[in-house]
Structures are given as structure tokens and as C-alpha cells.
């Protein structure tokens, strides 16, 4: 049996990803996940309200880390600069979690019901980012726009990193923010990093 709550949670996530990958999300039960993880079904439900949430446990951890990093960004940072700093600050955590996040992406892509949950979770995370920017004094509409733009850049960078992890996530974040800046510049404009 796992010796602590974090160990049990990690075993459950690992077991779920293995079973979802082998048998499919719809065909896998919470009882099967618990058995594979070496815990009781009751233990499973102490950690997760349902089997879908196994795939989204990282969202709350990411949200907390981003919120703290945004709040701690220097006051002179623009909203986008604060988001860039925040995303870079969680890059190492995301890279260490790749062994879980990569199979998770494939499972969600193959399951329409999970895709709907992913959209809802992403919207909630974007809202949290916007509310944190408001705490920095950013007007609500501008905070919402910055949050949506920033989260789109993060998704773009993550997609690039999953396709090519050799350069590291920070490299893909830098490129994504540079491309965002380039979208507002004339075609022949030589950009200079403005979000650092």
C-alpha cells in the first residue's frame, strides 16, 4: 500500500493513464484503476470525485503556481510581461510532468467527453489568470484580453514543445511570445524582444 497521500495519488494517476491507454477511457472503471494502483476503490474516491478528474489533477497545481508567479512579478511589468515571466517560472514543473501530460493529451484527443472537460478547465484557468491580473491593478476587460492571449501563447508553445522537446519549453515560450509580437508589426519590421 502507498505510504502517503501523494504517493497514492501518483500511483492512481499512473494506473489510470496506463489503463486508459490500453483499454480506452470509457472501458476503464475507478475500481480497475484502484486495483492496479494497489489501493482500495474508497481510496480512489478520497482523491478524485470521478475518473475524469484523474486527468485534470495538474490543473489546480498549475493554477496555483501561475497565480503566485503573476502576483510576484515586478510592478513595472506589463500584463503580458507578467504572464511571460509566470509561464517561464512553471516551465520546469511542466517539463518534469511530461511523462504524464503526453499520454494524457492522446487520451483526451480520443475522447469527446474529455475534450469538453478540457475546454471547461482551460476556461476556468484563463479566468483565474485574468482575476490575478486584476489584483495587480489591470482593468477587468484588459485583464481578460491579456489572459486569453497569454493562455493561447502558452498552448501554442506547449504544442511546439510536445512536437519537438529537444529545445526545451522555455525556448518554445520565447518563440511563441516573439511570434505574438510579430503579429502586431509590419511584415518587414525587425522585432526586438519587448515582453522580457
C-alpha positions as CSV (number, residue, x, y, z in Angstrom):
1,X,0.0,0.0,0.0
2,X,1.2,3.6,-0.7
3,X,2.7,5.2,2.4
4,X,1.3,8.7,1.9
5,X,-1.4,10.6,0.1
6,X,0.9,12.0,-2.6
7,X,2.3,8.5,-3.3
8,X,-1.3,7.1,-3.6
9,X,-2.3,10.0,-5.9
10,X,0.7,9.4,-8.1
11,X,0.0,5.7,-8.3
12,X,-3.6,6.3,-9.2
13,X,-2.7,8.7,-12.0
14,X,-0.1,6.3,-13.4
15,X,-2.5,3.4,-13.2
16,X,-5.3,5.4,-14.9
17,X,-3.1,6.6,-17.7
18,X,-1.9,3.0,-18.3
19,X,-5.5,1.6,-18.3
20,X,-6.9,4.5,-20.4
21,X,-4.2,4.0,-22.9
22,X,-4.6,0.2,-23.1
23,X,-8.4,-0.2,-22.8
24,X,-9.8,3.2,-23.5
25,X,-11.3,5.8,-21.1
26,X,-14.9,4.6,-21.4
27,X,-14.0,1.0,-20.8
28,X,-12.0,1.7,-17.6
29,X,-13.6,1.8,-14.2
30,X,-12.5,3.5,-11.0
31,X,-12.3,0.1,-9.4
32,X,-9.8,-1.1,-12.0
33,X,-7.7,1.9,-11.5
34,X,-7.6,1.5,-7.8
35,X,-6.8,-2.2,-8.1
36,X,-3.9,-1.5,-10.5
37,X,-2.6,1.2,-8.2
38,X,-2.7,-1.2,-5.2
39,X,-5.3,0.8,-3.2
40,X,-9.0,0.4,-2.4
41,X,-11.7,2.0,-4.5
42,X,-12.6,4.0,-1.5
43,X,-9.1,5.5,-1.5
44,X,-9.6,6.4,-5.2
45,X,-12.7,8.4,-4.3
46,X,-10.9,10.2,-1.5
47,X,-8.6,11.6,-4.1
48,X,-10.9,12.1,-7.1
49,X,-14.6,12.6,-7.4
50,X,-14.7,10.6,-10.7
51,X,-12.3,9.0,-13.1
52,X,-12.3,12.1,-15.4
53,X,-10.6,14.2,-12.7
54,X,-7.6,11.9,-12.7
55,X,-6.6,13.6,-16.0
56,X,-7.1,17.1,-14.6
57,X,-5.3,16.9,-11.2
58,X,-2.5,19.0,-12.5
59,X,-4.7,22.0,-13.4
60,X,-5.2,23.2,-9.9
61,X,-1.4,22.8,-9.2
62,X,-0.6,24.8,-12.3
63,X,-3.2,27.4,-11.5
64,X,-1.8,28.0,-8.0
65,X,1.8,28.3,-9.3
66,X,0.8,30.7,-12.1
67,X,-1.3,32.8,-9.8
68,X,1.6,33.2,-7.3
69,X,4.1,34.0,-10.1
70,X,1.8,36.6,-11.6
71,X,1.4,38.3,-8.3
72,X,5.1,38.3,-7.6
73,X,6.1,39.8,-11.0
74,X,7.7,43.2,-10.6
75,X,5.1,46.0,-10.6
76,X,6.6,47.7,-13.7
77,X,5.8,44.6,-15.8
78,X,3.0,44.9,-18.4
79,X,0.3,42.3,-18.2
80,X,1.8,40.3,-21.0
81,X,5.3,40.5,-19.5
82,X,3.9,39.3,-16.1
83,X,2.4,36.3,-17.9
84,X,5.6,35.6,-19.8
85,X,7.5,35.5,-16.5
86,X,4.8,33.3,-14.9
87,X,4.9,30.8,-17.8
88,X,8.7,30.6,-17.7
89,X,8.5,30.0,-13.9
90,X,6.4,26.9,-14.3
91,X,8.3,25.5,-17.4
92,X,10.5,23.2,-15.3
93,X,7.4,21.8,-13.5
94,X,5.7,21.2,-16.8
95,X,8.8,19.5,-18.3
96,X,9.1,17.2,-15.3
97,X,5.4,16.2,-15.7
98,X,5.8,15.3,-19.4
99,X,5.6,11.6,-18.7
100,X,2.0,12.2,-17.6
101,X,0.9,15.0,-19.8
102,X,1.9,13.5,-23.1
103,X,-0.2,10.3,-22.8
104,X,-3.0,12.5,-21.2
105,X,-3.1,14.6,-24.4
106,X,-3.7,11.5,-26.5
107,X,-6.4,10.1,-24.2
108,X,-8.3,13.4,-24.2
109,X,-7.9,13.7,-28.0
110,X,-9.6,10.3,-28.4
111,X,-12.5,11.0,-26.0
112,X,-15.1,13.7,-26.9
113,X,-16.4,13.9,-23.4
114,X,-12.9,14.6,-22.1
115,X,-12.4,17.3,-24.7
116,X,-15.4,19.2,-23.4
117,X,-14.0,18.9,-19.8
118,X,-10.6,20.1,-21.1
119,X,-12.3,23.2,-22.7
120,X,-14.1,24.0,-19.4
121,X,-10.9,23.5,-17.3
122,X,-9.0,25.8,-19.7
123,X,-11.6,28.4,-19.5
124,X,-11.5,28.3,-15.7
125,X,-7.7,28.6,-15.7
126,X,-7.9,31.6,-18.1
127,X,-10.5,33.2,-15.8
128,X,-8.2,32.7,-12.8
129,X,-5.3,34.3,-14.7
130,X,-7.5,37.3,-15.5
131,X,-8.6,37.7,-11.9
132,X,-5.0,37.5,-10.8
133,X,-4.0,40.2,-13.3
134,X,-6.9,42.3,-11.8
135,X,-5.2,42.0,-8.4
136,X,-2.2,43.7,-10.0
137,X,-4.5,46.7,-10.9
138,X,-5.2,45.7,-14.5
139,X,-8.7,46.8,-15.6
140,X,-11.0,43.8,-16.0
141,X,-11.5,43.9,-19.7
142,X,-7.8,44.3,-20.4
143,X,-7.0,41.6,-17.9
144,X,-9.4,39.2,-19.7
145,X,-7.9,40.0,-23.1
146,X,-4.3,39.6,-21.7
147,X,-5.3,36.3,-20.1
148,X,-6.9,34.9,-23.2
149,X,-3.9,36.0,-25.4
150,X,-1.4,34.7,-22.8
151,X,-3.1,31.3,-22.5
152,X,-3.2,31.0,-26.3
153,X,0.5,31.6,-26.4
154,X,1.1,29.0,-23.7
155,X,-0.9,26.4,-25.6
156,X,1.0,27.3,-28.8
157,X,4.3,26.9,-27.0
158,X,3.2,23.6,-25.4
159,X,2.1,22.2,-28.8
160,X,5.5,23.1,-30.2
161,X,7.3,21.6,-27.3
162,X,5.4,18.3,-27.5
163,X,6.2,18.1,-31.2
164,X,9.9,18.9,-30.5
165,X,11.1,18.7,-26.9
166,X,14.8,18.9,-27.8
167,X,14.9,22.7,-27.3
168,X,13.1,22.9,-24.0
169,X,9.8,24.6,-23.1
170,X,11.3,28.0,-22.3
171,X,12.7,28.1,-25.9
172,X,9.2,27.4,-27.3
173,X,7.7,30.1,-25.0
174,X,10.2,32.6,-26.2
175,X,9.4,31.9,-29.8
176,X,5.7,32.0,-29.1
177,X,5.9,35.4,-27.5
178,X,8.1,36.7,-30.3
179,X,5.6,35.5,-32.8
180,X,2.8,37.2,-30.9
181,X,4.7,40.4,-31.0
182,X,5.4,39.9,-34.7
183,X,1.6,39.8,-35.4
184,X,1.4,43.5,-34.5
185,X,4.4,44.6,-36.5
186,X,4.6,45.4,-40.2
187,X,5.9,42.4,-42.3
188,X,9.4,44.0,-42.8
189,X,9.7,45.1,-39.2
190,X,12.7,43.7,-37.3
191,X,11.2,42.8,-33.9
192,X,13.0,43.3,-30.7
193,X,12.0,41.4,-27.5
194,X,9.5,43.6,-25.7
195,X,8.0,41.1,-23.3
196,X,11.1,40.2,-21.2
